[in-house]
Amino acid sequence: MSSTSLKAYQTELIEHAMSVGALKFGSFTLKSGRQSPYFFNAGLLCTGPILAALSTAYAQTIATALSSTTSPLPEFDVLFGPAYKGIPFASTTSLVLYTKHDISVGFAYDRKEAKDHGEGGKMIGVDVKGKKVLILDDVMTSGKAIRGSIELIRAHGGEVIGVVQALNREEVGQDGVSSTVKEIEGLIGEGRVLSILKMRELMLWLEKDGQTDNLEKMKAYWDQYGLK
């Protein structure tokens, strides 16, 4: 594990996510068929306290990346939250970016199906045309949803400058070599996929919390599927 300590907002997010069952440790079958010792369900991040913790963590991750002296995240104009789970992520994070970091950006999101009445279309919120856009995601699996968002934003004249995940599972693909994160970075730029938490940081939290059994299961999973 590369990190030696967790930041306060990371610990707060883990504990809030566990309190509502959004983060669980045990045995779970993923779509890939893998038996995972943990599961993250962003659909359960739906209370005031957990949204406050999540948006604070997203905003801090973004602000830190913008001010990085080694590989800074480019400045951007719009946060994009893919429908449906990403909508509250983008709206609440844009609020926290402004109130806590004095960073003013708009937010936008899409519809699953185009609307043929009223204002019509698939995009809602700030117009992304000619704008630099940062996408917020929960967790990547195959990357299909993120690719769709990138294509949609580009089709509407926007430029995707990065993606911030809530959790990076840090796993290799089915071929045992590839990584969804690296594939997405191939589309938007190296180092442009960030995350609030990584699997290694969940392991660090388990270690500090004294959860030996869950930690050993996580280590075994990392040894088999972790991105080295």
ABEGO torsion letter per residue (X at the ends): XABABBBAAAAAAAAAAAAAGABBBEBBBBAAGBBBABBBBAAABABAAAAAAAAAAAAAAAAAAAABAABBBBBBABBBBBOAAAAAAAAAAAAAAAAAAGBBBBBBBBBABBBABEAEEABBEBBABGBBBBBBBABBBAGAAAAAAAAAAAAAGBBBAEBBBABBAGBBBAAGABBAAAAAAAAAEBGABBBABBAAAAAAAAAAAGBAAAAAAAAAAAAAABBX
